[in-house]
Amino acid sequence: MSERSEQELVRLQKLEALRKEGYPFPNDVTVTHKASDLLKLEDLGTEPDHGRLFSLAGRIVAIRLMGKAAFIHILDGSGKVQVYIRKDEIGDESYSKFKAYDIGDIVEVKGYPFVTKTGEKTLYASGIRLLTKCLIPLPEKWHGLSDVEIRYRQRYLDLISNPDVRETFRTRAKIIRELRAFMDENGFLEVETPVLQSVPGGADARPFTTYHNSLDVEMHLRISLELPLKKLIVGGFERVYEIGRVFRNEGISTKHNPEFTMIEFYMAYATFEDLMDLTERLYARLVGQVSDSGVIRYGEKEIDMNPPWPRMTMVDSIYALGGVGRDIDLTTLDGVRKAADVHGVELAEPDDWGRSLAELWDELVEDKIVNPMFITHHPFSISPLARANLENPSVTDRFELIISGMECANAFSELNDPIDQRQRFEAQAKRKAAGDEEAQDIDEDFLRALEYGMPPTAGEGIGIDRLVMLLTNSQSIREVLLFPQLKPKDSHS
C-alpha cells in the first residue's frame, strides 16, 4: 500500500479520536425520506415546516462554513440536496463535532424542509450525526473524476463523482427489466444453464479453461448459451430464454470485453424471418424507455429506430453499400477475390468463399450502416449451427441486426438434422486440429439430443452490453460495465 497523504493522516487521526468516544460506525439509522422526496415538494415556504420531519442519510459532497452556520450538500441514492445547519439549533457540542466532518463523510441528518431566499429547496437541520468516516479525499469538486483509468478501476469513486454514470446503470437495469417483461409476455420461459461446461460450444471463440478437482476433469467457462437451450427445446419447452454471463478469451476493444452479458432465446415452430419481426417489436419496446420519438443519438449520429427495418442479403449489401460493381460475381470465390483485390482487402482465408465473403463485408459494409438493417443469408461455412437455405445451400437462413456499425443481434433458423450437424462439427474439429483455436468441438451429448428430434426452431442472441451502449449513447463497452476487465496493477504500487 502506498504512503498516506497528509490529508489522509489527518482523517485517520479524526477517526481514532472518534473511536475513543465509542464505536465510530453506528448502524441504528432511521431513514424516513430520500433527497428526491424533499426536492419534489412544491408548497415550501422560507420558514422551516415543523409539521414535516425528515430523516435523511447520505454522503457529504460539499461544505460551506459561515461561522455559526453552514450549508452542506448530501448525496443519497436518489440525488443531492442542500442542508442548512445552525449552531443555535443543533447545540454547541454537535456543531463542534460537525465542524470536524469532511467531504466524503456519510451522515444522518434530521430536520424540516424549507426553501432559501435564492429558491433552493433545503433541509433545516435539527440534528446531524456521523455514520461513516471517509478516510480518502474525494476528487476535487469542480473537476469531478475524469481520469478514465481511475474511473474504471475505482468505479465506486466514479459513481460518487459522476451522476451521469449512475444514470447509465439505472438505465441498464431498466432495459434488462423491460427485456424480461417482453419475453415473459410473449410466452418465453426464463431458465438457467451451466456456466461451467465440459465442451464449450455455440460460437467460434477461444474459451477460458479451468480444472474441476473433485471430478478430475478439465472444464471451460461457457462461450455461448446456445446448446443447452436447444436441448430444452428437444425436452419440450417450446419457448425459452436465458440472460447470463458469457466468457470469451479474446481481445479487448470498445466493443468487446472478455466477460459480457447476453440474452439468447429459442422459439419452436418458427423461422429466422419470424425472429426479425419479433426483434423489431422488442427493440421498439426498449427504445421507448429512452425516446418518445423512436429516434436516438449515438455519438455524432442520429439513428431512427422506428420499424420496419430494411432487410438485405450479405451479397446484395456488398453491392449496394460496399461499392462493388455488379459486373463482379460475388457468388463465386474468384469474384470475391477480385473484389477484394480491387478494394484493397487482404483475405485471411482466400480459399474459402464464405469466410472471404464475410471478410469483404466486414471491411466494406459494416461501418457504413447507421440505421437498423437486417443482413441476411450468411455463408454456410461461417454458420455451423444454422439451417442451410433450401434454394441456395451455400448460404444459411440467418440474419444479423446491424446498428451504427455494430452487430446488435444474431439469429437463424436452427439446424435440426443430426447427421448434417455431426458433419459440420467434424469439419470444425478439423479446423481446430489445424490450429484454429476458435473452432468448435464436437458435442456428443448435443448430437444425441438432436437424434431424439428437435422441432423446427429459430434462435437469437443479443449482446446486452452493446444494447445498453446504444440506448445510453455510450461509446465504449466499458462505460456500461460496472467493473470492466482491466490488466491488474501492481498491488504494491
N, C-alpha and C positions, 0 to 999 in steps of 0.2 A: 504494500500500500504506500502511495506517495505521502510526503510530509504534509502535515496540516498547515493551511494558511493561517495568517494572524486572525482573520475573521472567524475561521472555524474554531480556533483555540478559544477565542472569547465566548463563542456559543457553547462550547463544551464546558467552560467554567460556569456559565449560567445554568446549564443542566445539572452540574454537580451541586450547585447551591440549592437548586430546587429539590434534588434528591435528599438533601439533609433535612428538608421540611416534610418529607414523606415521599411516597412513590409518585414520580412526576408524570405518569402516564395513566390518568384516570379513565375509566370506561363507563361510569354511571352518567351517561349523557341522555338527555331527553330532547329530541329534535321534533318540534311541532310543525315547522314550516320550512320551505325551501326559499332560496333567494328569489326565484321566479314568482312565488306566491305574493311576495311583497311588491314586486315590480308590476304585477297585474292590477294592483289596487288603483281605482280611479277616483275615489272620493276622499283623498287625503287633504288635510289642512296643514298649515305651517306650525301648528302645535301638536305634540305627540298625542296619539289617540290611545288613551289609557284603557279603553274598553277592549282593545285587541292586543293581547300579549303574544309576542313572537319569541320562539327559541330557535336560533339558527346555529349551525356549525359549519365551519369551512376554513380554508387556508387564507391567511393574510397575504395579500398581494400588493398592498400599498399602505403606507403610514404617513400621516401629516400631523405632526405635533405642533400645538399652539399654546404652550404654557400649561394652563389648567384645563385644556380641552384638546381633542384630537379627532381627526377623521381617519378611518381606515376603510379599505375595501376588502371584503372577504369573498372567496370563490368557493362555491359548492358544485355539486353535480349538475345543477340547473342553470348556473350563471353567476354573475358577480353583482354584489350590492354594497352600497355605502353604509357605514355605521358611524354614528356620532357619539363620542364618549366624553362625558364631563366629570371632572374630579368631584364636584359637589354632588353629583348624582350617584356615583358608584362608591365613593368614600376614599379617604386618603390612602389606606393600605392597598386596596385593589388598584387604585390609579398608579401607585408607586410600582407595583408588580407589573402593571400593563406597560409602563414606560421601558421596561427591560425586554419586552417582546420584540421579535424580529420579523421581517418579511419572510414568509415561508412557514411560520408557526401556524399550527392548527388550533383554533379556539372555538369555544362555545360562547354565544352572545344571547342574552335575553334583553328584550326591550319592546318599544312601541313604535309603530310606523308613523312617519310624517313626511312632509315634503319641504326641502330647504327653499330659501328665498331665490335660489338660482333654478329651482324647479326639479331638483333631483330627489327621487324617492329614497328615503333613508330610514334606518332603524336607530331610534334614540335609545342608547344602551342603559339598562338599569343594572346590568352586571355582565362581567366578562371573565372567562376562565381559560387558562391554557390547558389544552388537551395533549398536544404533541409538540415537542421542541424540534424545529428544523435545524440541523447541525451544519448544513452546507448551504451557502447563499444561493438564491435563485439567480438566473441570468438577469442582467441589467434590464430594468423595467422597459425602457423606451425602445430597446432593440430586440427584445424577446429572445427567442432561440432560433437562430438562422443557420448555424453550422450543421450541414446535412449529416456529417459523420456522427456528431453528438446526438442529433435528433433521432437517428435510427438506433444507435447503441443504447441511449438512455431515453427510451420512448416515454417513460413516466415523466421525465422532465419536459419533453416536448408537449405532452398533454396538459401539463400545468401551464406552460407558457403560451401555447397557441390554440385559441378557441376554434379555429378552422379545422384543426386536426381532430379535435374532439367531435366536431360535427361530422367529419368524414366517417368516423367509425360508428357514430349513431346511424348515419345513413346506410352504412353497410349492414348493420343489424336489421334495419327496416326492410332492406332489399331481400335479405335472406328470409325474413318473416313472411313477406309477400310471396316469395318464391314457393315456400312451403304451402301457404294457403292456396295458391293456384293449383299446385299438384294435387293437394287433398281434394279440392273442389272438382277436379277432373278425374277423380276415381283412382288415383295412384296411391299405392301403399308404401309408406316410408319404411325402409329396412336398414339393417346394419350388417356389413360383411367384414371378413377378417382384414386387418391391416398387414399382419404377418402372413406370408404365403410361401409355400414350398416351390411353386412355379409362378414367377411373375409374368403376367400376360395382359393382353388387351390393348397394347400400344407398342410402338417401336421406341424403346427408351432403355437406357442403362439403369439397372436398379441399384439401390443401396442393399448391401448384403450383411447379414449378421449370423449368429450361431445360437441355436437353442440347446442349452446344455443338457436339460433333462431328456429331451427327445434325441439328443446326439445327432442333430441334422442341421445343415445349412438352410437358412431361410432368408427371405427378402421382404423389404417393405414394398407394398403394392405400388405399381406404376399406373394402375387404372382400376376402375370399379367394374369393368365390363363383364368379365367371365362369370363371377359369382352371381351377378344379377340375371344373366341369361339362364343360369342353372335354375333360378327361381321361376323363370317363365316356363321352363320344362316341368317344374314341380306343380304348376297350376295357377300361380299368381299371374294374372293377365296384365296388370299394370303395376310396376314397381319403380321406386326411385331411391337414391341414396345421396346425401350430402356428406362429403367426407374429405379427409386429407389424403393427398396422393404425393408420392415421393419419386423424383427422377434425378439420378446422379449426373446432372448436366450443368451447363454453364449458367451464369447469372447475367441478366440484362434488364433493361427497363420493362421488358415484357415477360421475363422468366425468373422464377425462384424455384430452387430445388424442392421445396415443400410448398404445396399450394392446395387450394380447396376447389373441388369440383362438385357439380351435380350431374349424375347420369340417370337417365330414365328409359324404361323399355316398355313397349306397348304391343301386345299381341294383336294379330289380325289387322295390322296397319303397315303402311309403306313409308318410305322416306318423304314422299310427297305429302302424306298426312302430317308428318312432323314439321314440314315447312309451314303449314297452316297453323299448327299448334304453337310453333316458335314465334310467329308474328303476334299471336294473341298474348303469349307470355311476355314478350318484350313490351308490348303496348301497356300491359298491366304494370310492369316495373318502371317504365319510363314515366308513367303517370304519377309515380311517387316523387319525382323531381321536376316535372314540367307539365304545365296545364295544356300547352300547345302541341306537345309531341316533338318539339324541336329542342335539341340540347346543344351546348357548346363544348367542344373538346379542343383545347389548345386554341389555335387560330381558326379552327373550322367550326362552322355551324352545320349541324347534322340533323336532317329531317328523318325522324324515326317512325313517322306515320306509315302504316302498311296500306296497301300491299307493296311488297318489295320485289324488284326485278329478279328474274331467275335466268341464269346463263350457264351453258356448259363451260368447262375449263378450256376446251379448244376454242369455242366461239369468243370467250373473253380475251384470249390472247390476240385474236384478230381484231376485236372491237376496241380493246383498251391498251394492248401491248405494242401496237404499231407494226405488226407483222402483216405483210401483204397476202391477199387471198391466193396469189399465184404460188405460194409455198404450201405444200400439203402437210399439215401438222398431224395427220393421222398416220404418217409413216416416220420411221426412225431417220431416214435420210432428210425428210422435210424438217424435222425438229433440229437436226444437226445444222442444216443450212440456216435456219432462223437464228440459232444460237451464234453461228459464225457471223452473220450479218449484224447482229446486235451486240456482239462482244461478250456473250455469256459463255463462261467456261463450264463445261459439263463434267461433273464428278464421275458419272457412270454413262459414258457416251454409247454403250452397247445396249442399254435398257431404255426402250421407248418411253415407258410410263414414268420412270424416275427422271428421265431427261425432260419430258414434257412438264413435270411438276417443277423442276428447277427453273425452266424457262418462265413458267407462270410466276414463280416466286420473284424472279428478277424484274420482269417486265410489267406485271399487272398488280400485284397485291397492294403496293403503296399508293396506287392511283385510285383505289376505291375509297370513297368517303362515306356516302350514304349507304345504308344496309343493302347488301346484294347477296343472293344465294348463288354460289358457284357449285355446279353440279357435275356429275358423271366423271369422277376421278379415275385415273388409270387403275387397272386390275392389280398391277404389281405393287402399288403402294397402299392397297386396301385389302389386307389379308383376311379380314373378318366380314367384309361386305359382300352382298349378293351381286353377282355379275349381271349386267344389263342383258336382257334376253335378245334385244335387237342388235346390240353391239357388244359382244362378250369381252372386248378389250378394255371396256370401262365398267364401272360399277354404279349401282343405284345409291349414290352418296351425294351429300352436299356439305359444304362449309359455309357458314354465315360470316361474311367479312364486313367489318365496320371500321372506318378510319384506318385502313391498312392492317387491322388486327383480326385474327381468327377468333370469333366470338361464339361459335358453336360448330360441332362436327357430328354428323348423323348419317345413318344409312339404313337401308333395308338389310336385315341381318342374314348372313349365310346360315342356313339351317340344314344343309346337305352334309352329313358327317363324313362322307367319302371325299368330297371336294375339300372340306375343311382340313382333313388329315393331309391331303396332298399339299395344301398351302402351308400348313405348319412344317411339313418336311422340307419344302423349299426355303422357308425361313431358317430352319435348322442348318441347311447347307450354307446359307449366308453367314450364320453365326460361326460355323466351323471355319469359314474362310476369313474370319476376322471382324465381322460386323457385330460389335458389342450391343447394338440396339435391336438386332433381330430377335424375334420372339422364339421361345422354346415350345416344344410340343407338350401340351397339357392333356395327358391321357384321361384324366377324370372329366374334363370338359368334353372331350370327344365321346366318352362313354355316355355322358348326359345327352348329347345330341343324338346318339343312337336310340335312345328311348323316344325321341321325337320332340322337336321344338316347333310350335306353330309358327306360321308366318309372322314375323316380328320386325318392328323398327325400333332403333335405339339412338339416343343422342347424349352427347356430353357437352357441358358448358362450363368454362372456367369462371368461377365466381369472382376471383380476384380481378380478372380483366373486365368482367361485367361491372364491378364496382368502380374500377378505373374510369370506365366510360361514363358512368352515371354521376360521378363526383368530379369530373374534369381533372383527374389525377394523371400526370404524365409518366409516372413510374409506378411499377407494381409495388415497390417498397412503400409508397405513400398510402397504400390500402392494406398493408400487413402490419399488425401491431408490433411484431418482432421479426423483421426480415432477417434472412440469413446473412451474416457478415463473417469475415475472417476474424477469428479471436485475436484480441490484443494481448500482449504480454501482461499477465496478471500482476507482475512486479513493477510495471512501468508507472 
